[in-house]
C-alpha cells in the first residue's frame, strides 16, 4: 500500500512538473506497477495474487475509455460535415445589430450543448463566433474567452455524457458497487451548480478578468483576408439573375464583385443597372471561410472557376462538380525566381502539375483591372489551392511554391450533415432512454460515422488523443492498485477519523473541497478515477448511499477552473485570450469556492442528509 502511495505521489509530481511528456509519465507508471506486483506480488491469505498484470492493464480496455474515444470521433464527425455551422452563421448574422447579446447567448448555448457533446469541440466551434462578435464590439477577447471555457465545463456537469470525467466515475461506480448512473440522474444538482457558476461568470468574473488586447497581427486571431476568384457563369450558377443596386450586388452575400466582363465589354464598380447573365466572366473577392462554405454547399458555382482546360480551349462540362469527399484547401506562397513568378493566373494550375485547382489568389500588389485574362502573378502572392490528400502531399515537392502547412484544412462535407446529426441524435436517445448503454451506443455511433463517410478513417484516428489514452490507462491502473491494496479504505478511514464527530454534510463538504484541489493539480480524469473507490469507501463507513458521494465526486472533479492545464478547453482559450497562468487562478479560485459553499448548502437539503 505504501509503495502504491509512493508511485501515485511521484506520478502526480511528474504530471505537475510537466518536464516529461505526459505519455511517457503515464506509461512509466503502468510499467512500474507491473514490475512491482510481479516481483513483489500482493497476496491474500491463500497465497493467491490479489492484483495481476491483467488487472493493472485493464484500464486500456475499459469501456469508459472507448466511450470517450468514440464520442471524440462522433464530435469530429459533426464538425467535419459542418453540422454545427448553420447555427454559428445564424448567430453571426443576428449579431450584426446586437453583438453583445449574441456574446452572452453564445455562452448560454455553449452551456446547454456541452451537456450533450464533448466540451472541446463545442469550444472549438464557438471561439471564432466569439472573436467575430468581440471585434464588432471592439472589446478585449480576454473578457469573454475564459468564460466560454468555464460555461462548457459547467454544462458538462449536467448529464452522464457531458464530460469524460462523468463517464469514468460512472464506470468505476458500476464496477465497484454493481450500481449504475442514469443519463439524467444528477442533472438537478448539476444544473443548480451550473446556474450558480453562470451567475458568477456574468456578474462577478468581468470585474476580475484582465482587459488586455492582443496585437491585431496576432496569428491566433481570425483574419478576414480576401482572395480573388475568376468565375465564368454557367447554367447552374446561383449568381445568374443577380441585379446591381446602388453600385453593388446586394443579393450576393459575402462576395464582392470586382469586375464583370461580357464579351468585349468590361464593367468596373460602381455597377449601374447590371444583371448577371450566363457567360459573364466575373472576378469576385471573398474570404477563405466564405469560399470554404461555397465549396461545400454550392459546388456548381465554383466549378466554373477558370482552369487549364479552358485555357487550352477545351469545353468544360457545365454540370462538373469539383467537390468530392476528402477535399482540402491549402495556401501556397509563390516562391521568388521560379516558374510561377510572372506567370499568368490562367496558366498557373498547369505549372503546379499535381492535379490541384487554384481557387483564388491574394495579391501582394494591386490587380490590373483593365484585363481579366492576363493577371500576372508575382513572388509573394498567395494561392488558395484545392485538391485531395494525395495531390496536396505531392504539392509539397513543388519548388515553385512554399506550402503553408498550418493552413491545410479539410472542406466540410455538408452533404453528410443530416447523417451525422441523425447518428448523434440516436446516441443521445438510446443512451438517455436506457435502451442501450452509453458505451455501446457511442461505439456504434463512431462506426456509423465511418461507414456513412461522415468522417474518414484517417481523421478518426487523429481524433484519438494519445495523452488521453495513456493518462486514462495509467490513472485506472493507479486506482486499481489503490483499491486492491486497501489504500482507498485507508484514506477513507483516516478522513473519517480526522472528521470524527462531524456530521455527514460536513464530511461531504470536505470531500468536495479535497477533490477540487486535486483536480486542478492533476487532470480531472485521473482525479475522478483515483477518488471513485475512496468515495464509495467513505460512504460505506458512514452508512449512507454511495450515490451521494459519487455524484459529489463528479461535480468536484469537474471544477477545473484554477489552472490552464486543468482542462483542455482552458488551454484552447489561453492563446486567443492572451491569458497568463495567474489569470486562471484569479478568476477560477473564487468560482471554486463559490461552488463549494453553494453545494455544501444545497446537497444536505437535496439528498435529505
C-alpha positions as CSV (number, residue, x, y, z in Angstrom):
1,X,0.0,0.0,0.0
2,X,2.8,2.4,0.9
3,X,4.6,1.6,-2.3
4,X,1.4,2.3,-4.3
5,X,1.1,5.6,-2.5
6,X,4.7,6.4,-3.5
7,X,4.0,5.6,-7.1
8,X,0.9,7.8,-7.1
9,X,2.8,10.7,-5.4
10,X,5.7,10.5,-7.9
11,X,3.3,10.3,-10.8
12,X,1.4,13.4,-9.7
13,X,4.7,15.2,-9.1
14,X,5.8,14.4,-12.7
15,X,2.4,15.4,-14.2
16,X,2.5,18.8,-12.4
17,X,6.2,19.5,-13.2
18,X,5.5,18.8,-16.9
19,X,9.2,18.2,-17.5
20,X,8.5,14.7,-19.0
21,X,5.8,14.2,-21.7
22,X,2.6,13.1,-20.2
23,X,2.5,9.9,-22.3
24,X,5.9,8.8,-21.0
25,X,5.0,9.5,-17.4
26,X,1.7,7.5,-17.8
27,X,3.5,4.6,-19.5
28,X,6.2,4.6,-16.8
29,X,3.6,4.5,-14.0
30,X,1.9,1.4,-15.6
31,X,5.2,-0.4,-16.2
32,X,6.4,0.3,-12.6
33,X,3.2,-1.1,-11.2
34,X,3.5,-4.2,-13.4
35,X,7.1,-4.7,-12.2
36,X,6.2,-4.0,-8.6
37,X,3.3,-6.5,-8.4
38,X,5.2,-9.1,-10.5
39,X,8.3,-9.3,-8.3
40,X,6.6,-8.5,-5.1
41,X,3.1,-9.9,-5.5
42,X,0.4,-8.8,-3.1
43,X,-1.3,-12.0,-2.0
44,X,-4.3,-12.8,0.1
45,X,-4.5,-15.5,2.9
46,X,-4.4,-18.4,0.5
47,X,-1.3,-17.1,-1.4
48,X,-3.3,-16.0,-4.4
49,X,-2.2,-12.8,-6.1
50,X,-4.8,-10.1,-5.5
51,X,-3.5,-7.9,-8.3
52,X,-2.4,-9.4,-11.6
53,X,-1.0,-7.8,-14.7
54,X,-4.3,-8.2,-16.4
55,X,-5.9,-6.2,-13.7
56,X,-3.3,-3.4,-14.0
57,X,-3.7,-3.3,-17.8
58,X,-7.5,-3.5,-17.7
59,X,-7.7,0.3,-17.9
60,X,-6.6,0.3,-21.5
61,X,-9.7,-1.9,-22.3
62,X,-12.1,0.0,-20.0
63,X,-15.5,0.7,-21.6
64,X,-15.3,4.3,-20.4
65,X,-12.0,4.9,-22.4
66,X,-13.6,3.6,-25.6
67,X,-16.7,5.6,-24.9
68,X,-14.6,8.8,-24.6
69,X,-12.7,8.0,-27.8
70,X,-15.9,7.2,-29.7
71,X,-17.5,10.4,-28.6
72,X,-14.5,12.3,-29.8
73,X,-14.8,10.6,-33.2
74,X,-18.6,11.5,-33.3
75,X,-17.9,15.1,-32.3
76,X,-15.3,15.4,-35.0
77,X,-17.7,13.9,-37.5
78,X,-20.2,16.6,-36.7
79,X,-17.6,19.2,-37.3
80,X,-16.3,17.6,-40.5
81,X,-19.8,17.6,-42.0
82,X,-20.5,21.2,-41.0
83,X,-23.5,20.1,-38.9
84,X,-22.8,22.9,-36.4
85,X,-22.0,25.7,-38.9
86,X,-25.6,26.7,-39.6
87,X,-26.4,27.8,-36.1
88,X,-23.0,29.6,-36.0
89,X,-23.7,31.6,-39.1
90,X,-27.2,32.5,-37.8
91,X,-25.7,33.8,-34.6
92,X,-23.2,35.9,-36.5
93,X,-25.9,37.4,-38.7
94,X,-28.1,38.2,-35.7
95,X,-25.1,39.7,-34.0
96,X,-24.6,42.4,-36.6
97,X,-27.1,44.6,-34.7
98,X,-26.8,43.1,-31.2
99,X,-23.3,41.7,-30.9
100,X,-23.2,41.9,-27.0
101,X,-26.5,40.0,-26.7
102,X,-25.0,37.3,-29.0
103,X,-21.9,37.0,-26.9
104,X,-24.0,36.2,-23.8
105,X,-26.3,34.0,-25.8
106,X,-23.3,32.1,-27.2
107,X,-22.2,31.4,-23.6
108,X,-25.7,30.1,-22.7
109,X,-25.9,27.9,-25.9
110,X,-22.4,26.5,-25.3
111,X,-23.5,25.7,-21.7
112,X,-26.5,23.7,-23.0
113,X,-24.7,21.9,-25.8
114,X,-21.9,20.9,-23.5
115,X,-24.3,18.7,-21.6
116,X,-24.7,16.5,-24.7
117,X,-21.4,16.9,-26.6
118,X,-17.8,16.8,-25.5
119,X,-16.7,20.2,-24.3
120,X,-13.7,20.5,-26.6
121,X,-15.4,20.6,-30.0
122,X,-18.1,22.9,-28.5
123,X,-15.4,25.5,-27.5
124,X,-13.6,25.0,-30.9
125,X,-16.9,25.9,-32.6
126,X,-17.6,28.9,-30.5
127,X,-14.2,30.5,-30.4
128,X,-14.5,32.0,-34.0
129,X,-18.0,33.2,-33.2
130,X,-16.9,34.9,-30.0
131,X,-13.9,36.5,-31.7
132,X,-16.1,37.8,-34.5
133,X,-18.5,39.4,-32.1
134,X,-15.6,40.7,-29.9
135,X,-14.2,42.6,-33.0
136,X,-17.6,44.2,-33.6
137,X,-17.7,45.4,-30.0
138,X,-14.0,46.4,-30.0
139,X,-13.6,44.8,-26.6
140,X,-10.9,42.6,-25.1
141,X,-11.1,38.9,-26.0
142,X,-9.9,38.1,-22.5
143,X,-13.2,39.3,-21.2
144,X,-15.2,36.5,-22.9
145,X,-13.0,33.5,-23.9
146,X,-12.2,32.3,-20.4
147,X,-16.0,32.4,-19.6
148,X,-16.6,30.3,-22.7
149,X,-14.3,27.6,-21.4
150,X,-15.9,27.8,-17.9
151,X,-19.5,27.5,-19.1
152,X,-18.6,24.5,-21.3
153,X,-17.2,22.8,-18.2
154,X,-20.3,23.7,-16.1
155,X,-22.6,22.4,-18.8
156,X,-20.6,19.1,-18.8
157,X,-21.7,18.5,-15.2
158,X,-25.4,18.1,-16.0
159,X,-25.5,14.8,-17.9
160,X,-23.8,11.4,-18.0
161,X,-22.0,12.2,-21.3
162,X,-21.4,15.8,-20.7
163,X,-17.8,15.1,-19.7
164,X,-15.4,12.2,-19.9
165,X,-15.0,12.6,-16.1
166,X,-18.6,11.7,-15.6
167,X,-18.2,8.5,-17.7
168,X,-15.1,7.4,-15.8
169,X,-16.7,7.9,-12.4
170,X,-19.9,6.0,-13.6
171,X,-17.7,3.2,-14.9
172,X,-15.8,2.9,-11.6
173,X,-19.1,3.1,-9.6
174,X,-20.6,0.3,-11.6
175,X,-17.5,-2.0,-11.3
176,X,-17.1,-1.4,-7.6
177,X,-20.7,-1.4,-6.5
178,X,-22.7,-3.0,-9.3
179,X,-24.8,0.2,-9.4
180,X,-25.3,2.4,-12.5
181,X,-25.8,6.1,-13.1
182,X,-28.5,7.1,-15.5
183,X,-28.3,9.7,-18.2
184,X,-30.1,12.5,-16.1
185,X,-29.6,11.1,-12.6
186,X,-27.6,14.1,-11.4
187,X,-29.0,16.8,-13.7
188,X,-30.8,18.7,-11.0
189,X,-27.8,19.3,-8.7
190,X,-25.6,19.8,-11.8
191,X,-28.0,22.4,-13.2
192,X,-28.0,24.1,-9.8
193,X,-24.2,24.4,-9.8
194,X,-24.2,25.5,-13.4
195,X,-26.7,28.2,-12.5
196,X,-24.5,29.5,-9.7
197,X,-21.5,29.4,-12.0
198,X,-23.2,31.3,-14.8
199,X,-24.3,34.0,-12.2
200,X,-20.6,34.3,-11.2
201,X,-19.4,34.4,-14.8
202,X,-21.9,37.0,-15.9
203,X,-21.8,39.3,-12.8
204,X,-18.5,38.8,-10.9
205,X,-16.0,37.4,-13.4
206,X,-15.9,40.6,-15.6
207,X,-14.5,42.5,-12.6
208,X,-11.7,40.0,-12.2
209,X,-10.9,39.2,-15.9
210,X,-8.0,41.0,-17.5
211,X,-8.7,43.7,-20.1
212,X,-5.6,43.2,-22.3
213,X,-5.9,43.5,-26.1
214,X,-3.5,41.3,-28.2
215,X,-2.0,42.9,-31.2
216,X,-4.1,42.8,-34.3
217,X,-1.4,40.9,-36.1
218,X,-1.5,38.1,-33.5
219,X,-1.7,34.9,-35.6
220,X,-4.2,33.3,-33.1
221,X,-6.8,35.8,-34.2
222,X,-9.0,35.0,-37.2
223,X,-8.2,37.3,-40.2
224,X,-10.5,38.4,-42.9
225,X,-8.0,38.5,-45.8
226,X,-9.7,38.1,-49.2
227,X,-8.8,36.0,-52.2
228,X,-9.6,37.0,-55.8
229,X,-11.6,34.3,-57.8
230,X,-12.3,34.3,-61.6
231,X,-15.7,32.7,-62.4
232,X,-17.5,32.0,-65.6
233,X,-21.3,32.0,-65.0
234,X,-22.8,28.8,-66.4
235,X,-26.3,27.3,-66.4
236,X,-26.3,26.2,-62.8
237,X,-24.7,29.2,-61.3
238,X,-26.6,30.8,-58.4
239,X,-25.3,34.2,-59.4
240,X,-27.2,34.4,-62.7
241,X,-30.0,36.9,-62.4
242,X,-28.4,38.9,-59.6
243,X,-29.0,42.7,-60.2
244,X,-26.8,45.6,-59.1
245,X,-28.4,48.2,-56.9
246,X,-26.6,51.3,-55.6
247,X,-23.4,50.3,-57.4
248,X,-23.2,46.9,-55.8
249,X,-24.8,43.4,-55.8
250,X,-26.7,43.3,-52.5
251,X,-28.1,39.8,-53.3
252,X,-24.6,38.2,-53.2
253,X,-23.8,37.7,-49.5
254,X,-20.2,37.5,-48.5
255,X,-18.9,38.0,-52.1
256,X,-17.7,41.3,-53.5
257,X,-17.8,41.7,-57.3
258,X,-14.6,43.4,-58.5
259,X,-15.1,43.2,-62.3
260,X,-17.6,41.9,-64.9
261,X,-16.6,41.1,-68.5
262,X,-19.4,40.5,-71.0
263,X,-17.9,39.9,-74.5
264,X,-15.6,42.8,-75.2
265,X,-17.3,45.0,-72.5
266,X,-15.7,45.4,-69.1
267,X,-17.7,46.8,-66.2
268,X,-16.0,48.1,-63.0
269,X,-17.6,49.2,-59.8
270,X,-19.8,51.1,-59.1
271,X,-22.1,48.9,-61.2
272,X,-25.0,50.6,-62.8
273,X,-28.2,48.6,-63.7
274,X,-26.3,45.4,-64.5
275,X,-27.9,41.9,-64.2
276,X,-25.5,39.0,-64.3
277,X,-26.2,36.5,-67.1
278,X,-25.0,33.2,-68.5
279,X,-21.5,33.5,-70.0
280,X,-20.4,36.5,-67.9
281,X,-16.8,36.5,-66.7
282,X,-16.5,38.0,-63.2
283,X,-13.8,38.5,-60.6
284,X,-15.0,38.3,-57.0
285,X,-13.3,38.8,-53.7
286,X,-14.1,36.6,-50.8
287,X,-12.6,35.4,-47.5
288,X,-11.3,31.9,-47.2
289,X,-14.1,30.9,-44.8
290,X,-16.7,32.0,-47.3
291,X,-15.1,30.1,-50.2
292,X,-14.9,27.0,-48.0
293,X,-18.6,27.2,-47.3
294,X,-19.3,27.6,-51.1
295,X,-17.1,24.6,-51.9
296,X,-19.2,22.5,-49.5
297,X,-22.7,23.9,-50.4
298,X,-22.6,25.4,-53.8
299,X,-20.5,23.2,-56.0
300,X,-21.8,24.4,-59.3
301,X,-20.8,28.0,-58.6
302,X,-17.1,27.2,-58.0
303,X,-17.0,24.5,-60.7
304,X,-16.9,27.3,-63.2
305,X,-13.5,28.7,-61.9
306,X,-11.4,29.1,-65.0
307,X,-8.7,26.4,-65.2
308,X,-6.1,25.0,-67.6
309,X,-8.7,23.1,-69.6
310,X,-10.5,26.3,-70.6
311,X,-7.2,28.0,-71.3
312,X,-6.4,25.3,-73.8
313,X,-9.7,25.8,-75.5
314,X,-11.3,22.6,-74.2
315,X,-15.0,22.8,-73.2
316,X,-15.8,22.3,-69.6
317,X,-18.9,20.4,-68.6
318,X,-21.4,22.8,-67.1
319,X,-22.5,20.0,-64.7
320,X,-19.0,19.5,-63.4
321,X,-18.6,19.4,-59.7
322,X,-15.2,20.0,-58.1
323,X,-16.2,18.7,-54.6
324,X,-15.8,15.1,-53.5
325,X,-15.1,13.6,-50.1
326,X,-11.7,14.2,-48.6
327,X,-11.0,17.5,-50.4
328,X,-8.8,20.1,-48.7
329,X,-7.8,23.7,-49.1
330,X,-4.2,25.0,-48.5
331,X,-2.5,28.3,-49.0
332,X,0.7,28.4,-51.1
333,X,3.1,31.4,-51.5
334,X,4.7,31.9,-54.9
335,X,8.5,31.5,-54.5
336,X,10.8,34.1,-56.0
337,X,12.8,33.5,-59.2
338,X,10.7,30.4,-60.1
339,X,8.4,29.5,-62.9
340,X,5.2,31.0,-61.3
341,X,6.8,34.4,-60.8
342,X,5.4,36.4,-63.7
343,X,3.2,33.6,-65.0
344,X,-0.4,34.3,-65.9
345,X,-3.0,33.2,-63.5
346,X,-4.8,31.1,-66.1
347,X,-1.6,29.0,-66.7
348,X,-0.6,28.7,-63.0
349,X,-2.6,25.4,-62.5
350,X,-0.6,23.9,-65.4
351,X,2.7,24.8,-63.7
352,X,1.6,23.3,-60.4
353,X,1.2,20.0,-62.4
354,X,-0.2,18.0,-59.5
355,X,-3.9,17.8,-60.4
356,X,-4.7,20.6,-57.9
357,X,-7.0,23.5,-58.8
358,X,-6.4,27.2,-57.9
359,X,-9.5,28.6,-56.2
360,X,-8.2,32.1,-55.7
361,X,-5.2,34.4,-55.3
362,X,-4.3,37.0,-52.8
363,X,-2.3,39.7,-54.5
364,X,0.8,41.3,-53.0
365,X,0.2,44.2,-55.4
366,X,-3.0,45.7,-56.8
367,X,-4.7,43.9,-59.6
368,X,-4.7,45.5,-63.1
369,X,-8.4,45.7,-63.6
370,X,-8.2,46.6,-67.2
371,X,-7.6,42.9,-68.1
372,X,-9.2,39.8,-66.8
373,X,-7.4,37.2,-68.8
374,X,-3.8,38.3,-68.1
375,X,-3.4,38.6,-64.4
376,X,0.2,38.1,-63.8
377,X,1.4,36.5,-60.5
378,X,4.3,37.9,-58.5
379,X,6.6,36.4,-55.9
380,X,4.9,36.7,-52.6
381,X,1.3,36.3,-53.9
382,X,-0.7,33.7,-52.1
383,X,-2.7,31.0,-53.9
384,X,-5.6,29.2,-52.4
385,X,-5.3,25.6,-53.7
386,X,-7.9,22.9,-53.8
387,X,-7.2,19.2,-54.0
388,X,-7.3,15.8,-52.3
389,X,-4.9,14.5,-49.8
390,X,-2.6,12.8,-52.3
391,X,-2.5,15.8,-54.7
392,X,-1.6,18.2,-51.8
393,X,1.0,15.7,-50.5
394,X,2.7,15.7,-53.9
395,X,2.4,19.5,-54.0
396,X,4.9,19.7,-51.1
397,X,7.6,18.7,-53.6
398,X,6.9,21.6,-56.0
399,X,9.7,24.1,-55.8
400,X,7.6,26.8,-57.4
401,X,5.7,27.4,-54.2
402,X,6.1,27.5,-50.5
403,X,3.2,25.4,-49.0
404,X,1.8,26.9,-45.8
405,X,1.3,23.7,-43.8
406,X,-0.6,25.4,-41.0
407,X,-3.3,26.5,-43.4
408,X,-4.2,22.9,-44.6
409,X,-7.9,22.3,-43.7
410,X,-10.5,19.8,-44.9
411,X,-13.6,21.1,-46.6
412,X,-16.8,20.3,-44.5
413,X,-18.8,17.6,-46.2
414,X,-22.2,19.2,-45.7
415,X,-23.9,16.5,-47.8
416,X,-23.5,14.2,-44.9
417,X,-24.6,16.7,-42.4
418,X,-28.0,15.0,-41.7
419,X,-26.4,11.6,-41.4
420,X,-24.1,12.9,-38.7
421,X,-26.9,14.7,-36.9
422,X,-29.1,11.5,-37.1
423,X,-26.3,9.4,-35.7
424,X,-25.6,11.8,-32.9
425,X,-29.3,12.1,-32.0
426,X,-29.6,8.2,-32.0
427,X,-26.7,8.1,-29.5
428,X,-28.4,10.6,-27.2
429,X,-31.8,9.0,-27.4
430,X,-30.7,5.4,-27.0
431,X,-28.5,6.2,-24.0
432,X,-30.9,8.7,-22.4
433,X,-33.8,6.2,-22.5
434,X,-31.7,3.3,-21.2
435,X,-32.3,1.3,-24.4
436,X,-28.6,0.9,-24.8
437,X,-25.6,1.5,-22.5
438,X,-23.7,4.7,-23.5
439,X,-20.5,2.6,-24.2
440,X,-22.3,0.5,-26.8
441,X,-24.2,3.5,-28.3
442,X,-21.1,5.6,-28.6
443,X,-19.0,2.8,-30.2
444,X,-21.9,2.0,-32.6
445,X,-22.2,5.7,-33.5
446,X,-18.5,6.0,-34.2
447,X,-18.7,3.0,-36.5
448,X,-21.7,4.5,-38.3
449,X,-19.8,7.8,-38.7
450,X,-17.1,5.9,-40.5
451,X,-19.4,3.7,-42.6
452,X,-21.5,6.6,-43.8
453,X,-18.5,8.6,-44.8
454,X,-19.1,11.4,-42.3
455,X,-15.5,11.1,-41.2
456,X,-12.6,9.4,-42.8
457,X,-10.6,6.6,-41.0
458,X,-7.5,8.9,-41.0
459,X,-9.4,11.7,-39.3
460,X,-11.0,9.3,-36.9
461,X,-7.6,8.1,-35.8
462,X,-6.5,11.7,-35.5
463,X,-9.4,12.2,-33.0
464,X,-7.8,9.7,-30.6
465,X,-5.6,11.8,-28.3
466,X,-2.5,9.7,-27.1
467,X,-2.4,11.8,-23.9
468,X,-6.0,10.9,-23.1
469,X,-5.4,7.2,-23.9
470,X,-2.2,6.8,-21.8
471,X,-3.4,9.1,-19.0
472,X,-6.7,7.2,-18.5
473,X,-4.9,3.8,-18.7
474,X,-2.4,4.9,-16.0
475,X,-5.0,6.6,-13.8
476,X,-7.1,3.4,-13.9
477,X,-4.1,1.3,-13.1
478,X,-3.3,3.5,-10.1
479,X,-6.9,3.4,-9.0
480,X,-7.0,-0.4,-9.2
481,X,-3.8,-0.7,-7.2
482,X,-5.0,1.8,-4.6
483,X,-8.3,-0.1,-4.2
484,X,-6.7,-3.6,-4.2
485,X,-4.0,-2.8,-1.6
486,X,-6.5,-1.2,0.7
487,X,-5.2,2.3,0.1
488,X,-8.6,3.7,-0.7
489,X,-10.0,2.3,2.5
490,X,-7.0,3.6,4.4
491,X,-7.6,7.2,3.2
492,X,-11.4,6.9,3.8
493,X,-10.9,5.7,7.4
494,X,-8.3,8.4,8.1
495,X,-10.6,11.0,6.7
496,X,-13.4,9.8,8.9
497,X,-11.0,9.7,11.9
498,X,-10.0,13.3,11.3
499,X,-13.6,14.3,11.0
500,X,-14.8,12.1,13.8
501,X,-17.9,13.5,15.4
502,X,-18.7,15.7,12.5
503,X,-22.0,15.2,10.6
504,X,-22.3,13.7,7.1
505,X,-22.8,17.1,5.4
506,X,-19.5,18.4,6.9
507,X,-17.7,15.3,5.6
508,X,-19.3,15.6,2.2
509,X,-18.3,19.3,2.1
510,X,-14.7,18.5,3.0
511,X,-14.6,15.7,0.4
512,X,-15.8,18.1,-2.3
513,X,-13.0,20.6,-1.4
514,X,-10.3,17.9,-1.4
515,X,-11.3,16.7,-4.8
516,X,-11.4,20.2,-6.3
517,X,-7.9,20.8,-5.1
518,X,-6.6,17.6,-6.7
519,X,-8.4,18.1,-10.0
520,X,-6.6,21.4,-10.6
521,X,-3.2,19.8,-9.8
522,X,-3.8,16.5,-11.6
523,X,-6.1,16.0,-14.6
524,X,-9.8,15.8,-13.9
525,X,-10.0,12.3,-15.4
526,X,-7.1,11.0,-13.2
527,X,-8.7,12.6,-10.1
528,X,-12.1,11.1,-10.9
529,X,-10.6,7.6,-11.3
530,X,-8.4,7.8,-8.1
531,X,-11.2,9.1,-5.9
532,X,-14.1,6.8,-7.1
533,X,-13.1,3.9,-4.7
534,X,-12.4,6.5,-1.9
535,X,-15.9,7.9,-2.4
536,X,-17.5,4.5,-2.2
537,X,-15.5,3.5,0.9
538,X,-16.3,6.8,2.7
539,X,-20.0,6.3,2.0
540,X,-19.8,2.7,3.3
541,X,-18.1,3.8,6.6
542,X,-20.8,6.5,7.1
543,X,-23.6,4.1,6.2
544,X,-25.0,6.4,3.5
545,X,-25.9,5.8,-0.1
546,X,-22.6,5.8,-2.1
547,X,-24.5,7.6,-4.9
548,X,-24.3,10.8,-2.9
549,X,-20.5,10.7,-2.7
550,X,-20.1,9.5,-6.3
551,X,-22.2,12.4,-7.7
552,X,-20.3,14.8,-5.4
553,X,-17.1,13.5,-6.9
554,X,-18.4,14.2,-10.4
555,X,-19.2,17.8,-9.6
556,X,-15.9,18.4,-7.7
557,X,-13.7,16.7,-10.3
558,X,-15.2,18.9,-13.0
559,X,-14.3,22.1,-11.1
560,X,-11.1,22.5,-13.2
561,X,-11.1,26.3,-13.2
562,X,-7.9,27.4,-11.3
563,X,-5.2,26.4,-13.8
564,X,-4.9,26.4,-17.6
565,X,-3.9,22.7,-17.7
566,X,-6.9,21.8,-15.5
567,X,-8.9,21.1,-18.6
568,X,-8.4,21.1,-22.4
569,X,-10.8,23.9,-23.0
570,X,-8.7,26.2,-20.8
571,X,-5.7,25.5,-23.0
572,X,-7.8,26.3,-26.1
573,X,-8.6,29.8,-25.0
574,X,-5.2,30.5,-23.4
575,X,-3.6,31.9,-26.6
576,X,-6.5,33.8,-28.2
577,X,-7.4,35.4,-24.8
578,X,-3.8,36.4,-24.2
579,X,-4.1,35.0,-20.6
580,X,-1.4,34.4,-18.0
581,X,-1.3,31.4,-15.7
582,X,-2.3,33.7,-12.8
583,X,-5.4,34.9,-14.6
584,X,-7.0,31.5,-14.3
585,X,-6.2,31.4,-10.5
586,X,-7.6,34.9,-10.0
587,X,-10.9,34.1,-11.7
588,X,-11.1,30.3,-11.1
589,X,-10.4,30.1,-7.4
590,X,-13.3,32.3,-6.3
591,X,-15.6,30.3,-8.6
592,X,-14.4,27.1,-7.0
593,X,-15.0,28.5,-3.5
594,X,-18.5,29.8,-4.5
595,X,-19.5,26.4,-6.0
596,X,-18.1,24.6,-2.8
597,X,-20.1,26.8,-0.5
598,X,-23.3,26.6,-2.6
599,X,-23.0,22.8,-2.9
600,X,-22.3,22.4,0.9
601,X,-25.7,24.2,1.5
602,X,-27.7,22.6,-1.3
603,X,-26.6,19.0,-1.0
604,X,-27.8,18.3,2.5
605,X,-31.2,19.6,1.6
606,X,-31.4,17.8,-1.8
607,X,-30.2,14.4,-0.5
608,X,-32.0,14.6,2.8
609,X,-28.9,14.4,5.0
